[in-house]
């Protein structure tokens, strides 16, 4: 049975919420392997002069831990 760990990541984008989520996964994948899923916990837009200037998300990223030897 695999063990899954969940981390929380904050990310942003000047373009869209989708891009902010993609940035979160891309950055996490640089140091974490076996990413299985991403859950968007919260979304926030930053407004200036009546227009959204950046999109922010808080994501939960799930990944499987690798077994070492025959300990599992």
C-alpha atoms as an extended CHARMM CRD file, in Angstrom:
* protein
*
        72  EXT
         1         1  UNK       CA              0.0000000000        0.0000000000        0.0000000000  PROA      1               0.0000000000
         2         2  UNK       CA              1.5310000000        3.3360000000       -1.0300000000  PROA      2               0.0000000000
         3         3  UNK       CA              1.9070000000        6.1640000000        1.4560000000  PROA      3               0.0000000000
         4         4  UNK       CA              0.7120000000        9.5550000000        0.2020000000  PROA      4               0.0000000000
         5         5  UNK       CA              1.9160000000       12.8730000000        1.5590000000  PROA      5               0.0000000000
         6         6  UNK       CA              0.1310000000       16.2080000000        1.1040000000  PROA      6               0.0000000000
         7         7  UNK       CA              1.8310000000       19.6050000000        1.0720000000  PROA      7               0.0000000000
         8         8  UNK       CA              0.3330000000       23.0610000000        0.7990000000  PROA      8               0.0000000000
         9         9  UNK       CA              1.7170000000       25.4160000000       -1.8590000000  PROA      9               0.0000000000
        10        10  UNK       CA              0.9710000000       29.0890000000       -2.5340000000  PROA      10              0.0000000000
        11        11  UNK       CA              1.3470000000       30.2920000000       -6.1090000000  PROA      11              0.0000000000
        12        12  UNK       CA              0.3960000000       33.2670000000       -8.2760000000  PROA      12              0.0000000000
        13        13  UNK       CA              0.1890000000       34.3840000000      -11.8780000000  PROA      13              0.0000000000
        14        14  UNK       CA             -0.4650000000       37.6670000000      -13.6710000000  PROA      14              0.0000000000
        15        15  UNK       CA             -2.5060000000       35.7350000000      -16.2710000000  PROA      15              0.0000000000
        16        16  UNK       CA             -5.1380000000       33.4410000000      -14.6950000000  PROA      16              0.0000000000
        17        17  UNK       CA             -6.0940000000       31.0810000000      -11.8860000000  PROA      17              0.0000000000
        18        18  UNK       CA             -5.3330000000       28.1320000000      -14.1990000000  PROA      18              0.0000000000
        19        19  UNK       CA             -1.8310000000       29.4640000000      -14.7620000000  PROA      19              0.0000000000
        20        20  UNK       CA             -1.3270000000       29.9440000000      -11.0060000000  PROA      20              0.0000000000
        21        21  UNK       CA             -2.2660000000       26.2750000000      -10.3870000000  PROA      21              0.0000000000
        22        22  UNK       CA              0.0100000000       25.1510000000      -13.2070000000  PROA      22              0.0000000000
        23        23  UNK       CA              2.8670000000       27.2030000000      -11.7210000000  PROA      23              0.0000000000
        24        24  UNK       CA              2.3200000000       25.5270000000       -8.3330000000  PROA      24              0.0000000000
        25        25  UNK       CA              2.5890000000       22.0420000000       -9.8340000000  PROA      25              0.0000000000
        26        26  UNK       CA              5.5470000000       22.9550000000      -12.0630000000  PROA      26              0.0000000000
        27        27  UNK       CA              7.5400000000       24.3940000000       -9.1520000000  PROA      27              0.0000000000
        28        28  UNK       CA              6.6940000000       21.5040000000       -6.8140000000  PROA      28              0.0000000000
        29        29  UNK       CA              7.6960000000       18.9720000000       -9.4970000000  PROA      29              0.0000000000
        30        30  UNK       CA             11.2240000000       20.4110000000       -9.5210000000  PROA      30              0.0000000000
        31        31  UNK       CA             11.9060000000       18.8180000000       -6.1130000000  PROA      31              0.0000000000
        32        32  UNK       CA              9.0420000000       16.3540000000       -5.5620000000  PROA      32              0.0000000000
        33        33  UNK       CA              8.4810000000       13.1580000000       -7.5360000000  PROA      33              0.0000000000
        34        34  UNK       CA              5.3590000000       11.0110000000       -7.9720000000  PROA      34              0.0000000000
        35        35  UNK       CA              2.8440000000       13.8860000000       -7.8580000000  PROA      35              0.0000000000
        36        36  UNK       CA             -0.6400000000       12.3940000000       -8.1560000000  PROA      36              0.0000000000
        37        37  UNK       CA             -3.0520000000       15.2880000000       -7.7490000000  PROA      37              0.0000000000
        38        38  UNK       CA             -3.5960000000       18.9480000000       -6.9770000000  PROA      38              0.0000000000
        39        39  UNK       CA             -6.5450000000       20.3500000000       -5.0230000000  PROA      39              0.0000000000
        40        40  UNK       CA             -7.2390000000       24.0830000000       -5.0850000000  PROA      40              0.0000000000
        41        41  UNK       CA             -8.0270000000       25.0530000000       -1.5000000000  PROA      41              0.0000000000
        42        42  UNK       CA             -8.4210000000       28.8090000000       -2.0020000000  PROA      42              0.0000000000
        43        43  UNK       CA             -8.3350000000       31.4070000000       -4.7640000000  PROA      43              0.0000000000
        44        44  UNK       CA             -7.7180000000       35.1500000000       -4.5430000000  PROA      44              0.0000000000
        45        45  UNK       CA             -7.4000000000       37.9830000000       -7.0270000000  PROA      45              0.0000000000
        46        46  UNK       CA             -5.3790000000       41.1230000000       -6.3680000000  PROA      46              0.0000000000
        47        47  UNK       CA             -7.0970000000       44.2690000000       -7.6560000000  PROA      47              0.0000000000
        48        48  UNK       CA             -5.5880000000       47.6020000000       -8.6560000000  PROA      48              0.0000000000
        49        49  UNK       CA             -7.5230000000       50.4890000000      -10.1880000000  PROA      49              0.0000000000
        50        50  UNK       CA            -10.6010000000       48.2810000000      -10.5990000000  PROA      50              0.0000000000
        51        51  UNK       CA             -8.7940000000       45.5140000000      -12.5190000000  PROA      51              0.0000000000
        52        52  UNK       CA             -7.3640000000       42.1620000000      -11.4690000000  PROA      52              0.0000000000
        53        53  UNK       CA             -3.5730000000       42.4230000000      -11.6370000000  PROA      53              0.0000000000
        54        54  UNK       CA             -2.6740000000       38.9570000000      -10.2960000000  PROA      54              0.0000000000
        55        55  UNK       CA             -4.3170000000       35.6680000000       -9.4510000000  PROA      55              0.0000000000
        56        56  UNK       CA             -3.3180000000       33.6850000000       -6.3730000000  PROA      56              0.0000000000
        57        57  UNK       CA             -4.0760000000       30.1270000000       -5.2560000000  PROA      57              0.0000000000
        58        58  UNK       CA             -3.4140000000       27.9240000000       -2.2790000000  PROA      58              0.0000000000
        59        59  UNK       CA             -3.0910000000       24.3210000000       -3.4550000000  PROA      59              0.0000000000
        60        60  UNK       CA             -2.7290000000       20.9670000000       -1.7620000000  PROA      60              0.0000000000
        61        61  UNK       CA             -0.4040000000       18.7290000000       -3.7750000000  PROA      61              0.0000000000
        62        62  UNK       CA             -0.4800000000       14.9740000000       -3.1360000000  PROA      62              0.0000000000
        63        63  UNK       CA              2.4090000000       12.6600000000       -3.9550000000  PROA      63              0.0000000000
        64        64  UNK       CA              3.4050000000        9.0540000000       -3.2600000000  PROA      64              0.0000000000
        65        65  UNK       CA              6.4270000000        8.4050000000       -1.0640000000  PROA      65              0.0000000000
        66        66  UNK       CA              8.9620000000        5.9370000000       -2.3950000000  PROA      66              0.0000000000
        67        67  UNK       CA              9.6990000000        2.8120000000       -0.3540000000  PROA      67              0.0000000000
        68        68  UNK       CA             13.3400000000        2.2500000000        0.6260000000  PROA      68              0.0000000000
        69        69  UNK       CA             14.4460000000       -1.3810000000        0.6890000000  PROA      69              0.0000000000
        70        70  UNK       CA             11.9920000000       -3.9690000000        1.9800000000  PROA      70              0.0000000000
        71        71  UNK       CA             10.8160000000       -2.0170000000        5.0290000000  PROA      71              0.0000000000
        72        72  UNK       CA              7.2490000000       -1.6370000000        3.8040000000  PROA      72              0.0000000000
